[in-house]
Amino acid sequence: QEAVPYTRFDTALSRSHRDRIMAFYRRCLQRHLHAHDAAGLQYLAKNPALTPKIDSVLRWFPDARIVLLVRSPLEMVPSFVNMMQFSYRVLGVPEKSDALRDFVVDMARHWYTYAIERLERAPQENYIIVRYDDLVADPAGTVSRIYDHFGFEIGPTYAQILQAETERARGYRSRHAYSLEGTGLTREGIVSQFRDVFDRFRFSTGESP
């Protein structure tokens, strides 16, 4: 229960508590950039844990550009549950599967809804929402759209990398099959709890037409 407020960071912690954490985070980034002599470079944070912190990120880093990558709940939720189960085992924390599953599903639900709601109140130039399926299917086109949105330029070397990734994507088959077995989840339950996400982003529910 102690962890719950941190999974809902912006909406569950006091402003002063959030600011202490964000101040520490900013100092860490400053040290990192200094150590790597990163003057003039863009820092990229690939960090899902920032999802419930979007308001704090925009307050502390007002020039931040946020890419919200949205994946189907049928892939994201069981993957998230499996990851947390693994983490609990590694840390030696007693695993109560039902409680852990409910905790993760509740967290995922908040992360989907809060992130979208908060970003839609931000200036459009600060964010873009991208479907994971689009990125996998067309890396070059999707990344170009992101760069264009933020006014960034794609250099020739990176353009070649993106084109190569797009060629690879045409024959890509995921090695991850996110089975619901052992998670206590059902397809019907996920679809019901996240119906708005499926509808908004046109994710397949696996239901018969």
Backbone as a chain_set.jsonl record, in Angstrom:
{"seq": "QEAVPYTRFDTALSRSHRDRIMAFYRRCLQRHLHAHDAAGLQYLAKNPALTPKIDSVLRWFPDARIVLLVRSPLEMVPSFVNMMQFSYRVLGVPEKSDALRDFVVDMARHWYTYAIERLERAPQENYIIVRYDDLVADPAGTVSRIYDHFGFEIGPTYAQILQAETERARGYRSRHAYSLEGTGLTREGIVSQFRDVFDRFRFSTGESP", "coords": {"N": [[0.813, -1.214, 0.0], [2.059, 1.18, 0.572], [3.374, 1.885, -1.722], [1.481, 2.743, -3.511], [0.692, 5.596, -3.702], [2.907, 6.587, -5.108], [2.708, 5.463, -7.592], [0.744, 6.955, -8.62], [1.659, 9.471, -8.795], [1.418, 12.443, -9.51], [-1.226, 12.957, -8.79], [-1.579, 12.012, -6.251], [0.381, 12.612, -4.375], [1.662, 15.195, -2.208], [2.3, 18.605, -3.238], [4.75, 19.615, -2.274], [6.143, 17.284, -1.609], [6.347, 16.025, -4.105], [7.914, 17.941, -5.39], [10.341, 17.784, -4.021], [11.247, 15.281, -4.841], [11.398, 15.661, -7.628], [13.301, 17.675, -7.763], [15.572, 16.311, -6.933], [15.718, 14.477, -9.04], [16.214, 16.212, -11.201], [18.755, 17.171, -10.48], [20.211, 14.811, -10.724], [20.041, 14.406, -13.501], [21.414, 16.675, -14.386], [24.013, 16.157, -13.452], [24.552, 13.859, -14.913], [24.487, 14.826, -17.578], [26.594, 16.641, -17.451], [28.749, 14.922, -16.904], [28.896, 13.529, -19.265], [29.507, 15.426, -21.086], [27.485, 16.824, -22.584], [26.64, 19.152, -23.833], [24.505, 21.053, -25.868], [23.178, 18.872, -26.884], [20.219, 16.799, -27.185], [18.519, 15.423, -24.481], [17.285, 12.203, -24.048], [14.755, 10.55, -22.424], [13.817, 7.428, -21.885], [11.464, 6.284, -20.262], [9.077, 4.69, -18.705], [8.143, 5.061, -16.109], [7.793, 7.735, -15.756], [5.28, 8.321, -16.578], [3.018, 8.725, -14.712], [3.861, 11.144, -13.831], [3.619, 13.349, -15.426], [2.582, 15.999, -15.205], [4.313, 17.071, -13.282], [6.751, 16.786, -14.624], [6.378, 18.598, -16.754], [6.2, 20.965, -15.33], [8.727, 21.172, -14.122], [10.432, 20.894, -16.248], [9.846, 22.801, -18.522], [10.33, 23.02, -21.249], [10.225, 20.477, -22.161], [9.643, 17.758, -24.402], [7.196, 15.488, -25.059], [6.675, 12.141, -25.875], [4.08, 10.066, -26.024], [3.775, 6.767, -25.999], [1.529, 4.439, -26.944], [0.312, 1.309, -26.171], [-1.486, -1.72, -26.974], [-3.795, -2.729, -24.484], [-4.094, -5.498, -24.21], [-1.594, -6.462, -24.686], [0.088, -4.853, -23.128], [-0.847, -4.991, -20.391], [-0.723, -7.819, -19.434], [2.032, -8.138, -19.86], [3.08, -6.244, -18.099], [2.153, -7.264, -15.641], [3.551, -9.729, -15.595], [6.185, -8.759, -15.513], [6.224, -7.461, -13.014], [5.708, -9.616, -11.323], [8.031, -11.092, -11.712], [9.914, -9.24, -10.716], [9.168, -9.117, -8.006], [9.802, -11.731, -7.207], [12.59, -11.773, -7.587], [13.393, -9.85, -5.736], [12.683, -11.092, -3.454], [10.247, -10.665, -2.295], [7.241, -11.578, -0.752], [4.879, -13.074, -2.832], [1.682, -12.343, -3.565], [-0.525, -13.371, -5.638], [-3.126, -12.547, -6.553], [-3.516, -10.068, -5.299], [-1.289, -8.668, -6.263], [-1.788, -8.708, -9.015], [-4.188, -7.188, -9.141], [-3.239, -4.766, -8.176], [-1.415, -4.034, -10.203], [-3.086, -3.881, -12.465], [-4.773, -1.786, -11.708], [-2.883, 0.248, -11.556], [-2.05, 0.355, -14.237], [-4.428, 1.14, -15.448], [-4.747, 3.734, -14.421], [-2.438, 4.942, -15.49], [-2.882, 4.892, -18.26], [-5.26, 6.54, -18.504], [-4.719, 8.922, -17.026], [-2.383, 9.964, -18.231], [-3.178, 10.586, -20.872], [-5.296, 12.385, -20.405], [-3.96, 14.477, -19.041], [-2.0, 15.321, -20.875], [-3.578, 16.314, -22.909], [-4.3, 18.731, -21.948], [-2.083, 20.195, -22.186], [0.112, 22.407, -24.08], [-0.028, 21.865, -27.601], [2.38, 21.685, -28.924], [4.048, 20.546, -27.114], [3.725, 17.808, -26.913], [3.128, 14.506, -28.312], [1.028, 11.848, -29.287], [1.436, 8.46, -29.849], [0.687, 5.459, -31.51], [1.826, 2.276, -30.582], [1.723, 0.161, -32.398], [1.861, 1.487, -34.856], [4.454, 2.511, -34.816], [5.978, 0.155, -34.838], [5.182, -0.968, -37.284], [5.912, 0.961, -39.181], [8.642, 2.344, -38.768], [10.305, 4.465, -39.822], [8.478, 6.309, -40.989], [6.876, 6.931, -38.767], [8.685, 7.975, -36.864], [9.611, 10.145, -38.341], [7.279, 11.655, -38.42], [7.065, 12.328, -35.709], [9.414, 13.858, -35.35], [8.903, 15.955, -37.164], [6.684, 17.1, -35.936], [7.78, 18.205, -33.62], [9.586, 19.938, -34.676], [12.167, 19.106, -35.215], [15.148, 18.036, -36.959], [15.993, 15.338, -39.112], [19.002, 13.81, -39.492], [21.231, 12.708, -42.182], [22.564, 10.255, -41.563], [21.026, 9.145, -39.5], [18.639, 8.928, -40.875], [19.216, 6.881, -42.661], [19.503, 4.766, -40.872], [16.892, 4.601, -39.881], [15.538, 3.895, -42.217], [16.606, 1.367, -42.67], [15.633, 0.05, -40.414], [12.932, 0.137, -40.987], [12.805, -1.551, -43.207], [13.492, -3.932, -41.955], [11.302, -4.161, -40.286], [9.275, -5.015, -41.916], [9.46, -7.726, -42.067], [9.16, -8.461, -39.492], [8.464, -10.396, -36.617], [7.079, -10.631, -33.543], [8.858, -11.907, -30.734], [7.714, -12.202, -28.366], [5.068, -13.561, -26.746], [2.369, -12.632, -25.162], [1.098, -14.286, -22.849], [-1.89, -14.965, -21.065], [-1.996, -16.869, -19.218], [-1.532, -17.947, -15.943], [-1.539, -15.406, -14.913], [-3.93, -14.634, -13.907], [-5.554, -13.063, -15.359], [-8.046, -12.269, -17.84], [-8.96, -12.203, -21.31], [-11.451, -11.075, -21.843], [-11.911, -9.655, -19.482], [-9.857, -7.706, -19.516], [-10.495, -6.311, -21.868], [-12.989, -5.291, -21.153], [-12.35, -3.619, -18.939], [-10.672, -1.77, -20.108], [-11.977, -0.663, -22.244], [-12.426, 1.903, -23.352], [-9.872, 2.648, -24.147], [-9.263, 0.75, -26.124], [-11.224, 1.484, -27.996], [-10.601, 4.165, -28.607], [-8.001, 4.038, -29.713], [-8.236, 2.163, -31.636], [-7.502, -0.517, -31.238], [-7.216, -4.03, -31.681], [-9.569, -6.238, -30.246], [-9.711, -8.902, -30.277], [-12.119, -10.053, -30.482], [-14.866, -11.733, -32.037], [-16.194, -10.564, -35.124]], "CA": [[0.0, 0.0, 0.0], [2.916, 2.363, 0.623], [3.817, 2.24, -3.071], [0.373, 3.211, -4.344], [0.741, 7.02, -4.049], [3.977, 6.871, -6.061], [2.241, 5.058, -8.918], [-0.205, 8.002, -9.032], [2.502, 10.58, -8.365], [0.884, 13.81, -9.601], [-2.564, 13.095, -8.216], [-1.676, 11.411, -4.913], [1.391, 13.146, -3.463], [1.598, 16.644, -2.016], [3.172, 19.387, -4.126], [6.089, 19.712, -1.691], [6.774, 15.965, -1.723], [6.692, 15.856, -5.517], [8.999, 18.846, -5.754], [11.598, 17.251, -3.484], [11.662, 14.183, -5.718], [11.76, 16.202, -8.935], [14.559, 18.404, -7.608], [16.615, 15.28, -6.936], [15.789, 13.946, -10.406], [16.883, 17.199, -12.048], [20.184, 17.174, -10.151], [20.788, 13.601, -11.33], [20.185, 14.654, -14.932], [22.472, 17.665, -14.581], [25.289, 15.464, -13.272], [24.714, 12.95, -16.049], [24.82, 15.615, -18.757], [27.934, 17.189, -17.25], [29.726, 13.829, -17.01], [28.982, 13.085, -20.66], [29.794, 16.597, -21.911], [26.362, 16.753, -23.519], [26.174, 20.488, -24.209], [23.953, 21.153, -27.214], [22.48, 17.645, -27.264], [18.906, 16.554, -26.597], [18.481, 14.261, -23.584], [16.103, 11.37, -24.268], [14.431, 9.695, -21.279], [12.871, 6.347, -22.212], [11.18, 5.948, -18.87], [7.633, 4.579, -18.456], [7.793, 5.504, -14.756], [7.443, 9.16, -15.794], [3.893, 8.46, -17.033], [2.15, 9.391, -13.741], [4.545, 12.372, -13.392], [3.648, 14.268, -16.559], [2.406, 17.376, -14.75], [5.559, 17.47, -12.622], [7.772, 16.929, -15.668], [6.143, 19.836, -17.495], [6.503, 22.103, -14.452], [10.161, 21.251, -13.87], [11.131, 20.961, -17.533], [8.79, 23.358, -19.381], [10.639, 22.838, -22.669], [10.209, 19.042, -22.456], [8.799, 17.26, -25.485], [6.772, 14.174, -24.578], [6.091, 11.176, -26.806], [3.33, 9.042, -25.3], [3.664, 5.576, -26.835], [0.385, 3.701, -26.407], [0.271, -0.087, -26.613], [-2.743, -2.392, -26.671], [-3.87, -3.308, -23.137], [-3.942, -6.952, -24.259], [-0.159, -6.716, -24.648], [0.727, -4.112, -22.046], [-1.235, -5.398, -19.034], [-0.068, -9.065, -19.024], [3.477, -7.912, -19.803], [3.318, -5.5, -16.862], [1.961, -8.205, -14.533], [4.676, -10.665, -15.604], [7.374, -8.046, -15.074], [6.132, -7.231, -11.578], [5.86, -10.91, -10.665], [9.463, -11.397, -11.758], [10.603, -8.327, -9.793], [8.876, -9.544, -6.638], [10.571, -12.943, -6.926], [14.006, -11.403, -7.488], [13.588, -9.1, -4.496], [12.314, -11.921, -2.309], [9.013, -10.173, -1.69], [6.17, -12.574, -0.863], [4.011, -12.752, -3.963], [0.265, -12.691, -3.455], [-0.812, -13.152, -7.053], [-4.35, -11.776, -6.781], [-3.288, -8.685, -4.864], [-0.336, -8.061, -7.189], [-2.488, -8.499, -10.282], [-5.12, -6.07, -8.997], [-2.415, -3.564, -8.032], [-0.857, -3.683, -11.509], [-4.184, -3.477, -13.351], [-5.193, -0.454, -11.265], [-1.828, 1.165, -11.963], [-2.121, 0.5, -15.689], [-5.637, 1.911, -15.755], [-4.454, 5.141, -14.134], [-1.418, 5.445, -16.403], [-3.53, 5.176, -19.546], [-6.225, 7.638, -18.469], [-4.124, 10.164, -16.545], [-1.43, 10.503, -19.199], [-3.908, 11.183, -21.993], [-6.042, 13.546, -19.912], [-3.05, 15.583, -18.708], [-1.361, 15.834, -22.082], [-4.543, 17.068, -23.709], [-4.373, 20.083, -21.386], [-0.788, 20.827, -22.436], [0.234, 22.946, -25.438], [0.162, 20.781, -28.566], [3.781, 21.557, -29.32], [4.781, 19.848, -26.06], [3.515, 16.358, -26.851], [2.507, 13.77, -29.404], [0.597, 10.514, -28.873], [1.775, 7.533, -30.932], [0.346, 4.049, -31.318], [2.969, 1.372, -30.677], [1.575, -0.607, -33.637], [2.324, 2.315, -35.968], [5.91, 2.584, -34.736], [6.518, -1.141, -35.254], [4.888, -1.193, -38.7], [6.577, 1.951, -40.036], [9.525, 3.151, -37.91], [10.769, 5.704, -40.458], [7.366, 7.238, -41.121], [6.407, 7.368, -37.449], [9.708, 8.851, -36.278], [9.58, 11.392, -39.119], [6.112, 12.419, -37.954], [7.415, 12.867, -34.391], [10.398, 14.924, -35.549], [8.228, 17.093, -37.798], [5.799, 17.721, -34.944], [8.578, 18.977, -32.671], [10.484, 20.844, -35.381], [13.522, 18.562, -35.249], [15.6, 17.558, -38.262], [16.605, 14.011, -39.149], [20.232, 13.834, -40.265], [21.336, 11.624, -43.171], [22.946, 8.979, -40.949], [19.861, 8.612, -38.793], [17.649, 8.577, -41.892], [19.592, 5.556, -43.165], [19.174, 3.802, -39.81], [15.436, 4.45, -39.857], [15.121, 3.15, -43.397], [16.978, -0.031, -42.438], [14.687, -0.492, -39.438], [11.652, -0.046, -41.669], [12.934, -2.777, -44.0], [13.432, -5.055, -41.015], [9.952, -4.24, -39.714], [8.377, -5.7, -42.851], [9.494, -9.157, -41.788], [9.242, -8.629, -38.036], [7.482, -11.158, -35.852], [7.451, -10.506, -32.133], [9.218, -13.125, -30.012], [6.979, -12.191, -27.103], [3.639, -13.882, -26.768], [1.965, -12.267, -23.81], [0.069, -15.223, -22.419], [-2.632, -14.617, -19.856], [-1.906, -18.005, -18.309], [-0.778, -17.712, -14.715], [-1.648, -14.014, -14.461], [-5.254, -14.385, -13.337], [-6.252, -12.133, -16.238], [-8.766, -12.818, -18.983], [-9.1, -11.249, -22.401], [-12.717, -10.363, -21.664], [-11.76, -8.708, -18.386], [-9.024, -6.581, -19.959], [-11.265, -5.534, -22.841], [-14.034, -4.575, -20.421], [-11.775, -2.57, -18.096], [-9.948, -0.781, -20.911], [-12.745, -0.512, -23.483], [-12.228, 3.232, -23.933], [-8.56, 2.666, -24.8], [-9.422, -0.01, -27.367], [-12.031, 2.254, -28.939], [-9.915, 5.385, -29.037], [-6.81, 3.764, -30.519], [-8.588, 1.145, -32.626], [-6.785, -1.76, -30.985], [-8.027, -5.235, -31.812], [-9.965, -6.863, -28.983], [-9.731, -10.342, -30.458], [-13.5, -10.517, -30.477], [-15.422, -12.044, -33.351], [-16.988, -9.437, -35.656]], "C": [[0.851, 1.27, 0.0], [3.321, 2.827, -0.769], [2.732, 2.923, -3.889], [0.456, 4.702, -4.665], [1.808, 7.351, -5.095], [3.607, 6.434, -7.472], [1.222, 6.042, -9.472], [0.393, 9.381, -8.727], [1.806, 11.947, -8.355], [-0.43, 14.0, -8.864], [-2.662, 12.601, -6.779], [-0.672, 11.96, -3.907], [1.245, 14.657, -3.348], [2.573, 17.341, -2.966], [4.595, 19.426, -3.577], [6.841, 18.389, -1.807], [7.219, 15.717, -3.165], [7.893, 16.715, -5.891], [10.339, 18.385, -5.195], [12.135, 16.145, -4.394], [12.124, 14.712, -7.071], [13.054, 17.005, -8.876], [15.733, 17.433, -7.619], [16.809, 14.725, -8.349], [16.521, 14.923, -11.326], [18.377, 17.258, -11.76], [20.881, 15.959, -10.752], [21.018, 13.806, -12.826], [21.315, 15.643, -15.205], [23.849, 17.023, -14.44], [25.581, 14.543, -14.455], [25.159, 13.716, -17.296], [26.222, 16.203, -18.649], [28.995, 16.109, -17.45], [29.929, 13.391, -18.454], [29.208, 14.248, -21.624], [28.74, 16.738, -23.016], [25.823, 18.118, -23.929], [25.678, 20.486, -25.657], [23.206, 19.926, -27.687], [21.106, 17.575, -26.602], [18.993, 15.315, -25.712], [17.175, 13.51, -23.8], [15.906, 10.45, -23.075], [13.386, 8.676, -21.711], [12.476, 5.714, -20.882], [9.675, 5.888, -18.621], [7.213, 5.084, -17.079], [7.492, 7.002, -14.695], [5.973, 9.376, -16.167], [2.986, 9.128, -16.0], [2.731, 10.709, -13.237], [4.501, 13.462, -14.457], [3.478, 15.722, -16.13], [3.684, 17.895, -14.1], [6.678, 17.667, -13.64], [7.602, 18.251, -16.402], [6.384, 21.073, -16.639], [8.001, 22.281, -14.293], [10.984, 21.368, -15.15], [10.143, 21.502, -18.576], [9.07, 23.239, -20.875], [10.684, 21.362, -23.05], [9.272, 18.753, -23.623], [8.477, 15.807, -25.165], [6.162, 13.36, -25.712], [5.405, 10.11, -25.965], [3.09, 7.875, -26.253], [2.611, 4.657, -26.221], [0.319, 2.311, -27.035], [-1.066, -0.713, -26.223], [-2.733, -2.94, -25.25], [-3.715, -4.825, -23.127], [-2.48, -7.371, -24.299], [0.472, -6.097, -23.409], [0.419, -4.691, -20.673], [-0.613, -6.735, -18.632], [1.443, -8.944, -18.963], [3.867, -7.232, -18.496], [3.191, -6.423, -15.647], [3.128, -9.178, -14.451], [5.953, -10.005, -15.103], [7.368, -7.846, -13.566], [6.258, -8.535, -10.797], [7.328, -11.309, -10.606], [10.225, -10.537, -10.756], [10.389, -8.739, -8.348], [9.693, -10.777, -6.275], [12.045, -12.627, -6.734], [14.301, -10.712, -6.162], [13.228, -9.903, -3.254], [11.077, -11.439, -1.595], [7.941, -11.25, -1.831], [5.156, -12.156, -1.924], [2.59, -13.257, -3.724], [-0.361, -12.358, -4.805], [-2.058, -12.299, -7.299], [-4.149, -10.305, -6.435], [-2.343, -7.968, -5.824], [-1.005, -7.76, -8.527], [-3.404, -7.286, -10.197], [-4.375, -4.745, -8.885], [-1.91, -3.092, -9.396], [-1.951, -3.214, -12.47], [-4.668, -2.07, -12.992], [-4.168, 0.597, -11.679], [-1.898, 1.428, -13.469], [-3.313, 1.355, -16.1], [-5.375, 3.407, -15.54], [-3.464, 5.699, -15.144], [-1.996, 5.736, -17.783], [-4.353, 6.461, -19.459], [-5.584, 8.954, -18.049], [-3.228, 10.786, -17.608], [-2.149, 11.217, -20.341], [-4.63, 12.455, -21.554], [-5.115, 14.727, -19.649], [-2.397, 16.158, -19.953], [-2.323, 16.674, -22.911], [-4.796, 18.465, -23.152], [-3.071, 20.843, -21.593], [-0.78, 21.444, -23.835], [0.562, 21.826, -26.424], [1.615, 20.602, -28.967], [4.615, 20.804, -28.293], [4.651, 18.331, -26.121], [2.973, 15.808, -28.162], [2.163, 12.381, -28.879], [0.739, 9.574, -30.066], [1.319, 6.126, -30.573], [1.598, 3.191, -31.511], [2.916, 0.582, -31.987], [2.087, 0.179, -34.841], [3.845, 2.404, -35.988], [6.543, 1.29, -35.226], [6.341, -1.345, -36.756], [5.682, -0.271, -39.618], [7.468, 2.855, -39.186], [9.913, 4.48, -38.542], [9.649, 6.733, -40.545], [6.914, 7.792, -39.786], [7.403, 8.311, -36.793], [9.758, 10.182, -37.029], [8.419, 12.277, -38.68], [6.391, 13.063, -36.595], [8.378, 14.043, -34.539], [9.75, 16.161, -36.17], [7.366, 17.844, -36.788], [6.575, 18.637, -34.009], [9.561, 19.935, -33.353], [11.927, 20.401, -35.375], [13.855, 18.116, -36.674], [16.227, 16.176, -38.123], [17.827, 14.08, -40.056], [20.328, 12.64, -41.201], [21.699, 10.268, -42.573], [21.755, 8.337, -40.253], [18.776, 8.197, -39.78], [17.938, 7.192, -42.468], [19.254, 4.472, -42.149], [17.671, 3.537, -39.785], [14.941, 3.65, -41.055], [15.439, 1.669, -43.249], [16.019, -0.687, -41.455], [13.315, -0.733, -40.071], [11.68, -1.3, -42.533], [12.841, -4.003, -43.101], [12.013, -5.258, -40.494], [9.001, -5.014, -40.619], [8.361, -7.209, -42.62], [9.492, -9.464, -40.309], [8.106, -9.484, -37.498], [7.925, -11.133, -34.398], [7.78, -11.862, -31.531], [8.449, -13.236, -28.709], [5.509, -12.511, -27.344], [3.133, -13.681, -25.35], [0.771, -13.115, -23.376], [-0.6, -14.725, -21.145], [-2.536, -15.724, -18.815], [-1.034, -17.66, -17.103], [-0.86, -16.293, -14.192], [-2.965, -13.748, -13.742], [-6.074, -13.423, -14.164], [-7.034, -12.9, -17.301], [-8.862, -11.75, -20.064], [-10.365, -10.41, -22.21], [-12.613, -9.304, -20.564], [-10.954, -7.486, -18.781], [-9.8, -5.695, -20.925], [-12.334, -4.705, -22.136], [-13.466, -3.401, -19.635], [-11.125, -1.455, -18.895], [-10.671, -0.495, -22.229], [-12.513, 0.84, -24.139], [-10.9, 3.335, -24.665], [-8.623, 1.917, -26.13], [-10.168, 0.809, -28.412], [-11.262, 3.457, -29.481], [-8.779, 5.092, -30.007], [-7.001, 2.62, -31.51], [-7.744, -0.122, -32.472], [-7.738, -2.941, -31.15], [-8.334, -5.806, -30.43], [-9.944, -8.382, -29.076], [-11.121, -10.926, -30.457], [-13.957, -10.808, -31.9], [-16.261, -10.869, -33.831], [-18.473, -9.641, -35.421]], "O": [[0.425, 2.309, -0.505], [3.582, 4.011, -0.984], [3.035, 3.612, -4.863], [0.299, 5.058, -5.833], [1.639, 8.285, -5.88], [4.132, 6.974, -8.445], [0.871, 5.981, -10.65], [-0.334, 10.33, -8.434], [1.628, 12.538, -7.291], [-0.714, 15.09, -8.369], [-3.708, 12.749, -6.147], [-0.857, 11.791, -2.702], [0.766, 15.318, -4.269], [3.541, 16.741, -3.433], [5.551, 19.286, -4.34], [8.043, 18.378, -2.075], [8.333, 15.255, -3.409], [8.781, 16.272, -6.62], [11.371, 18.578, -5.837], [13.332, 16.087, -4.676], [13.137, 14.255, -7.601], [13.822, 17.014, -9.838], [16.763, 17.699, -8.239], [17.94, 14.53, -8.794], [17.352, 14.512, -12.137], [19.182, 17.38, -12.684], [22.009, 16.061, -11.234], [22.062, 13.427, -13.356], [22.084, 15.466, -16.149], [24.753, 17.315, -15.224], [26.714, 14.462, -14.931], [26.093, 13.306, -17.985], [26.954, 16.258, -19.637], [30.019, 16.351, -18.089], [31.012, 12.935, -18.822], [29.113, 14.076, -22.839], [29.056, 16.767, -24.205], [24.665, 18.227, -24.332], [26.352, 19.979, -26.554], [22.651, 19.932, -28.785], [20.867, 18.218, -25.58], [19.485, 14.273, -26.147], [16.093, 14.096, -23.745], [16.789, 9.658, -22.748], [12.215, 9.011, -21.883], [13.078, 4.736, -20.44], [9.055, 6.917, -18.352], [6.066, 5.49, -16.89], [6.986, 7.486, -13.682], [5.476, 10.499, -16.08], [2.234, 10.03, -16.368], [2.176, 11.328, -12.329], [5.28, 14.412, -14.388], [4.173, 16.596, -16.649], [4.09, 19.032, -14.344], [7.464, 18.608, -13.528], [8.584, 18.952, -16.647], [6.738, 22.126, -17.168], [8.501, 23.406, -14.323], [12.103, 21.882, -15.132], [9.658, 20.746, -19.418], [8.15, 23.346, -21.686], [11.133, 21.024, -24.145], [8.251, 19.416, -23.803], [9.382, 14.986, -25.017], [5.261, 13.818, -26.414], [6.069, 9.338, -25.272], [2.303, 7.98, -27.194], [2.786, 4.157, -25.11], [0.277, 2.161, -28.256], [-1.7, -0.287, -25.258], [-1.751, -3.562, -24.847], [-3.251, -5.387, -22.135], [-2.156, -8.516, -23.98], [1.282, -6.725, -22.728], [1.331, -4.868, -19.866], [-0.01, -6.801, -17.561], [2.08, -9.569, -18.116], [4.86, -7.597, -17.866], [4.015, -6.372, -14.735], [3.647, -9.431, -13.363], [6.719, -10.615, -14.356], [8.391, -8.04, -12.909], [6.854, -8.554, -9.72], [7.809, -11.8, -9.585], [11.082, -11.039, -10.029], [11.325, -8.714, -7.55], [10.221, -10.868, -5.167], [12.681, -13.154, -5.821], [15.334, -10.96, -5.541], [13.444, -9.448, -2.131], [10.866, -11.758, -0.425], [7.749, -11.784, -2.924], [4.647, -11.036, -1.913], [2.345, -14.463, -3.688], [-0.687, -11.203, -5.079], [-2.044, -11.422, -8.162], [-4.559, -9.416, -7.181], [-2.561, -6.805, -6.163], [-0.812, -6.688, -9.1], [-3.394, -6.441, -11.093], [-4.812, -3.728, -9.424], [-1.968, -1.904, -9.71], [-1.753, -2.25, -13.209], [-4.939, -1.259, -13.877], [-4.529, 1.697, -12.099], [-1.815, 2.572, -13.915], [-3.209, 2.193, -16.996], [-5.736, 4.236, -16.375], [-3.635, 6.826, -15.611], [-1.629, 6.731, -18.407], [-4.158, 7.374, -20.261], [-5.866, 9.994, -18.643], [-3.3, 11.989, -17.861], [-1.768, 12.323, -20.726], [-4.583, 13.475, -22.242], [-5.446, 15.86, -19.997], [-2.258, 17.376, -20.067], [-1.911, 17.644, -23.546], [-5.432, 19.29, -23.806], [-2.967, 22.01, -21.216], [-1.577, 21.05, -24.687], [1.349, 20.933, -26.107], [2.038, 19.498, -29.311], [5.764, 20.457, -28.565], [5.399, 17.629, -25.441], [2.437, 16.536, -28.997], [2.929, 11.803, -28.107], [0.231, 9.851, -31.152], [1.542, 5.661, -29.455], [2.334, 3.361, -32.483], [3.949, 0.359, -32.617], [2.683, -0.401, -35.749], [4.457, 2.376, -37.056], [7.537, 1.322, -35.951], [7.247, -1.84, -37.426], [6.081, -0.674, -40.711], [7.106, 3.998, -38.909], [9.86, 5.517, -37.879], [9.85, 7.901, -40.211], [6.602, 8.978, -39.673], [7.013, 9.333, -36.229], [9.929, 11.233, -36.412], [8.557, 13.496, -38.581], [6.002, 14.206, -36.355], [8.183, 15.095, -33.929], [10.021, 17.286, -35.747], [7.326, 19.074, -36.788], [6.098, 19.712, -33.644], [10.288, 20.662, -32.675], [12.828, 21.229, -35.515], [12.965, 17.854, -37.483], [16.906, 15.886, -37.138], [17.708, 14.373, -41.246], [19.593, 11.665, -41.04], [21.196, 9.239, -43.025], [21.507, 7.14, -40.397], [18.068, 7.218, -39.546], [17.015, 6.42, -42.731], [18.779, 3.396, -42.511], [17.234, 2.391, -39.681], [14.035, 2.826, -40.928], [14.648, 0.814, -43.648], [15.633, -1.843, -41.635], [12.624, -1.692, -39.728], [10.693, -2.034, -42.591], [12.19, -4.989, -43.446], [11.575, -6.39, -40.286], [8.031, -5.603, -40.144], [7.382, -7.885, -42.934], [9.785, -10.588, -39.902], [6.946, -9.317, -37.874], [9.029, -11.57, -34.072], [7.083, -12.846, -31.776], [8.528, -14.255, -28.024], [4.812, -11.799, -28.066], [3.434, -14.467, -24.452], [-0.388, -12.722, -23.514], [0.041, -14.144, -20.269], [-2.945, -15.544, -17.668], [0.072, -17.14, -17.252], [-0.307, -15.997, -13.133], [-3.098, -12.743, -13.043], [-7.155, -13.003, -13.75], [-6.711, -14.046, -17.616], [-8.847, -10.553, -19.777], [-10.35, -9.193, -22.393], [-13.151, -8.204, -20.693], [-11.312, -6.361, -18.433], [-9.766, -4.469, -20.813], [-12.556, -3.546, -22.486], [-14.032, -2.308, -19.656], [-11.032, -0.322, -18.423], [-10.037, -0.126, -23.217], [-12.413, 0.918, -25.363], [-10.798, 4.023, -25.682], [-8.103, 2.39, -27.141], [-9.786, 0.824, -29.582], [-11.28, 3.724, -30.682], [-8.603, 5.798, -31.0], [-6.047, 2.167, -32.143], [-7.324, -0.722, -33.462], [-8.915, -2.857, -30.801], [-7.467, -5.851, -29.557], [-10.135, -9.073, -28.075], [-11.293, -12.144, -30.433], [-13.479, -10.191, -32.852], [-16.963, -10.243, -33.038], [-19.281, -8.794, -35.802]]}, "num_chains": 1, "name": "protein.A"}
